[in-house]
Amino acid sequence: MAGSSHGHTPAAWTGVIITIIGFCVAGAFMVMANPLGFWAGMVLTCLGGVVGAVMSSMGLGQPKTAHPAHQVAKPEAKPEPVTAES
């Protein structure tokens, strides 16, 4: 994945950082038995994905055409079946 620059964009970094912070907040409040803080952390975790998607749609993510897996290969001619020669 490192060769395709997967995740090396501002949208990816921002979304992941917000998600990790939300996960840590939810975990801390879960240990403290505080449901309101836990759900606030869960909202923050989901918000990280939304922020990443919005930033990606604004052009701060990796373009879809940059990834070689999205390019369709040309169909090759069908090879003839191999036959045993006498």
Buried (B, 14 or more C-beta within 10 A) or exposed (E): EEEEEEBEBBBBBBBBEBBEBBBEBBEEBBEEEEEEBBEBBBEBBEBBBEBBEBBBEEEBBBEEEEEEEEEEEEEEEEEEEEEEEE
